[in-house]
Amino acid sequence: MPHNVCYPVATLTLNPCLDVGYELEELIEDQKAKASHVRFDPGGNGVNVGRVLKRLDIPAVNCCLLGGKIGEFVESLLQGELENLRAVRIRNETRVNCGIVTERPKAQFEIDAVGPLVSPERIEEIKTMFLTEAGSGIGVITGSVPPGVPDTIYAELTDAIKRQGGKAVVDAKGPLLQKTLEHGPFLIKPNRYELEMLCGKKLSQLVDVGREAMRLHQTGVEHVCVSLGGEGALIAGETGIYHATAPSVQVRSTVGAGDSLVAGIVGALACGKSPEDALSQGIGCGTATASKPGTQVFEPDDANLFAMVTLTKIDI
């Protein structure tokens, strides 16, 4: 799936993890549960974005913090998954997250660890590394931050990327996202609930989501993509509002699907494609990843799903 890339791309993962995924029949209180399948995957939002960009043949440099034996294991799992890993070493252990998928009832449980303490020196080191690699291209800033890191860091990085002529993509929650908005990022990707938290009201109808996404665009965010779970996603920007729905697949795990959506959009925009084409590719990537177990991302052979995405322009 070769592309003529217009912009260099760099990803940042301040709080990567080892993702352990279990598939089992059911969870019973005070009883041991036998897993039918167990997976170990490298995790963290930026890491997942980088893994998908590699699937799309989009060159990217991936910057992350790794610590201890768990960090070494994560790095070993990333061999072949990322071509350009730039790791800053920290003293404390990289976190371990857990995902559980049960058959009875059909449910998914996720446990996220907080993460290790990181010295200010190491934070400054990885910020400098990331900004250098992003240059005047696209800098993808995603996920949570380790304890003690200020929630203004994504806003600061957005400003820094813009000052050097680049474009900041931010996929985060709560104050990390809220404090970035006024700095005019290139792209944000809240889900419906996160958008509701930003605007302070329920958004029951698709047109309501589109209206609020467009409002954010008009405040200075170039592209606002809102993920809608089973309803697909929409993107709002200068060319209008587009909604994409995904083909029907058997969903095995939604972990990493949002990161795949972001990566698909970034990969397309980096090649100069339109926002609506970028959304279609993003939905294809997210859907293909949701059909995989644990935090496994899609394979190139799944690209046939991309052609099955339905795209509609929304008028408000």
WODAFEN-V422718 format. One record per backbone hydrogen bond with DSSP energy under -0.5 kcal/mol. NH is the residue of the N-H (numbers start at 1). CO is the residue of the C=O. If there is no record, write none. Layout:
nh=NH co=CO
nh=NH co=CO
This chain:
nh=5 co=3
nh=6 co=270
nh=7 co=270
nh=9 co=59
nh=10 co=138
nh=11 co=61
nh=12 co=140
nh=13 co=63
nh=17 co=43
nh=18 co=95
nh=19 co=17
nh=19 co=41
nh=20 co=18
nh=20 co=97
nh=21 co=19
nh=21 co=39
nh=22 co=99
nh=23 co=37
nh=24 co=101
nh=25 co=34
nh=28 co=26
nh=31 co=28
nh=35 co=33
nh=36 co=23
nh=37 co=23
nh=39 co=21
nh=41 co=19
nh=43 co=17
nh=48 co=44
nh=49 co=45
nh=50 co=46
nh=51 co=47
nh=52 co=48
nh=53 co=49
nh=54 co=50
nh=55 co=51
nh=56 co=52
nh=57 co=54
nh=58 co=53
nh=59 co=57
nh=61 co=9
nh=62 co=84
nh=63 co=11
nh=63 co=61
nh=64 co=86
nh=65 co=13
nh=66 co=88
nh=68 co=90
nh=71 co=67
nh=72 co=68
nh=73 co=69
nh=74 co=70
nh=75 co=71
nh=76 co=72
nh=77 co=73
nh=78 co=74
nh=79 co=76
nh=80 co=82
nh=81 co=78
nh=82 co=78
nh=86 co=62
nh=86 co=84
nh=87 co=85
nh=88 co=64
nh=89 co=87
nh=90 co=66
nh=94 co=67
nh=95 co=16
nh=97 co=18
nh=98 co=111
nh=99 co=20
nh=100 co=109
nh=101 co=22
nh=102 co=107
nh=103 co=24
nh=103 co=25
nh=104 co=25
nh=107 co=102
nh=107 co=105
nh=109 co=100
nh=111 co=98
nh=113 co=111
nh=118 co=147
nh=123 co=119
nh=124 co=120
nh=125 co=121
nh=126 co=122
nh=127 co=123
nh=128 co=124
nh=129 co=125
nh=130 co=126
nh=131 co=127
nh=132 co=128
nh=133 co=129
nh=134 co=130
nh=135 co=131
nh=137 co=134
nh=138 co=8
nh=139 co=137
nh=139 co=167
nh=140 co=10
nh=140 co=138
nh=141 co=139
nh=141 co=169
nh=142 co=12
nh=142 co=140
nh=143 co=171
nh=149 co=146
nh=153 co=150
nh=156 co=152
nh=157 co=153
nh=158 co=154
nh=159 co=155
nh=160 co=156
nh=161 co=157
nh=162 co=158
nh=163 co=159
nh=164 co=160
nh=165 co=162
nh=166 co=161
nh=167 co=137
nh=169 co=139
nh=169 co=167
nh=170 co=168
nh=170 co=187
nh=171 co=141
nh=176 co=173
nh=177 co=173
nh=177 co=174
nh=178 co=174
nh=179 co=175
nh=180 co=177
nh=181 co=177
nh=182 co=178
nh=183 co=180
nh=184 co=181
nh=186 co=168
nh=187 co=168
nh=188 co=223
nh=189 co=170
nh=192 co=227
nh=195 co=191
nh=196 co=192
nh=197 co=193
nh=198 co=194
nh=199 co=195
nh=200 co=196
nh=201 co=196
nh=204 co=202
nh=208 co=205
nh=209 co=205
nh=210 co=206
nh=211 co=207
nh=212 co=208
nh=213 co=209
nh=214 co=210
nh=215 co=211
nh=216 co=212
nh=217 co=213
nh=218 co=214
nh=219 co=215
nh=219 co=216
nh=220 co=217
nh=221 co=216
nh=222 co=185
nh=222 co=220
nh=223 co=186
nh=224 co=236
nh=225 co=188
nh=225 co=223
nh=226 co=234
nh=227 co=190
nh=227 co=225
nh=228 co=232
nh=231 co=228
nh=232 co=229
nh=233 co=244
nh=234 co=226
nh=235 co=242
nh=236 co=224
nh=237 co=240
nh=240 co=237
nh=241 co=314
nh=242 co=235
nh=243 co=312
nh=244 co=233
nh=245 co=310
nh=251 co=249
nh=252 co=250
nh=252 co=290
nh=253 co=290
nh=257 co=254
nh=258 co=254
nh=260 co=256
nh=261 co=257
nh=262 co=258
nh=263 co=259
nh=264 co=260
nh=265 co=261
nh=266 co=262
nh=267 co=263
nh=268 co=264
nh=269 co=265
nh=270 co=266
nh=271 co=267
nh=271 co=268
nh=272 co=269
nh=273 co=268
nh=278 co=274
nh=279 co=275
nh=280 co=276
nh=281 co=277
nh=282 co=278
nh=283 co=279
nh=284 co=280
nh=285 co=281
nh=286 co=282
nh=287 co=283
nh=288 co=284
nh=289 co=285
nh=290 co=286
nh=291 co=287
nh=292 co=289
nh=296 co=293
nh=302 co=299
nh=303 co=300
nh=304 co=301
nh=305 co=302
nh=306 co=303
nh=307 co=303
nh=307 co=304
nh=308 co=305
nh=309 co=306
nh=310 co=245
nh=311 co=309
nh=312 co=243
nh=314 co=241
